[in-house]
Amino acid sequence: MTKLRRELRAIIEKLVAASETSRQISLDALGQAIGVHAVSYAEVDAMISALEARNRRVEATTEGRGEEYLRAVVEAVRSLSRELGRRPSLAEIALRTRLSLDQVRHALLLARIMQR
């Protein structure tokens, strides 16, 4: 498991505190909390695992375009990985898909949730 940086642990603590009653955290809330912090796929995965370890359920919201964004992001990740010979950054994915960083994060978080 990826060890979380201090600022990401602080985000987890705020989300846990804010969800004390509902015990649920939306992908949108997680994405907004991450904000401008540069996070890797492994760190997002570790954050979700940390939230789940704290008895929180991370849920996809229904904005209606999540699956569309997910398809675009997956296609971009595959093609960029081939072109670059490495895993692309969030910024590279956003540029290729013409989605915002938040939309890319949301799609990746949705993929993570769907894998569970």
Secondary structure, DSSP 8 states (H G I E B T S, - for coil): -----HHHHHHHHHHHHHTTTT-EEEHHHHHHHHTT----HHHHHHHHHHHHHTT-EEE----S-HHHHHHHHHHHHHHHHHHHSS---HHHHHHHHT--HHHHHHHHHHHHHHT-
